[in-house]
Amino acid sequence: MLFCLATPRLTHAQNRDAVEKPRYAGRPHTAAQRQADQEFVAQALKKYKTRAAASETYVDAGWGAFYQEKFGQALQAYNQAWLLDSASANVYYGFSAYLSRRGTPAEAERYFELGQQHDPKNRGALTYYTRLADLQEKLGEHAGVLASYQQVLKLDPNNAAAYRTLGSTYLALQDSAKARQHLKKALTLNATDSVVYLGLGQLAYARQDYGRAVAAYSQALRVNARYLDAYAARGLAYEQQGSLKEAVADYSKCLEMADFLDKGQFHRMIGIAQIKLEDPGACESLKQALRWGDAAVGEKELKRIIKEHCR
């Protein structure tokens, strides 16, 4: 709706420039173009009251498109934001992000420097690096996430979320020492971050220290009692410990909270634990997994398990 609400009326050539170049490629302003720009600004001000507020709305829309890898649409929104407030640091940071993804690092750096000229306290830069890291994390670009959050820490050395994300990224890279270092630092800055406790539990689980893993997952659940991932992880740790009744209880909790597509796998996990417990309800759990579908193991494997254990 945002783009339909207030988009300048551009000619075919101007549309091409809007998609390809920041600041509308420095196009000359004809009378018709000035009129279109004025109408756009008037519409935006009517809705958002001030140029600054309107510009930030379009910057946010640009990042929204950016996260979806719709880079042309993102640039259009950043251009509209620039038209509303050419002194906004966040507009230039948006241009920089766009140019970095389009493979023009020198231009990206130039626009980042322009942003910094309007951002003496680096507040916009902090948001820029965080947003960029979010996209890099979504795309699985671990090196980019690490680089972006290192920049965040240069600007804000006590940023707990940065340490948490760095810890989680190092965990994904299987660098246990750096993962533990950053997660522990995150915990000293924010002792109520359930994601950090989950990460520490995963580190303990990886080294087969299931008791410590259970303790960490339990701490995550004390912080966030609706943390499905922590219940699932603790269930696995309990199962590895041989605490099967506790594992079934945690998997059952997951089943209560899981989305439609995930219910099958939790029915299956319950069924497997029940087999180990020699619980006669195991077969019904496995059949429920088959009915719901379990993408994690597939129909063929489920049928094999049922055939093996259910007469």
Secondary structure, DSSP 4 states (H G I P E B T S, - for coil): -HHHHS-----HHHHHHHHHSGGGGG----HHHHHHHHHHHHHHHHHHSSHHHHHHHHHHHHHHHHHTT-HHHHHHHHHHHHHH-TT-HHHHHHHHHHHHHTT-HHHHHHHHHHHHHT-TT-HHHHHHHHHHHHHHHHTT-HHHHHHHHHHHHHH-TT-HHHHHHHHHHHHHTT-HHHHHHHHHHHHHH-TT-HHHHHHHHHHHHHTT-HHHHHHHHHHHHHH-TT-HHHHHHHHHHHHHHT-HHHHHHHHHHHHHH--GGGHHHHHHHHHHHHHHHT-TTHHHHHHHHHHH--TTTHHHHHHHHHHHH--
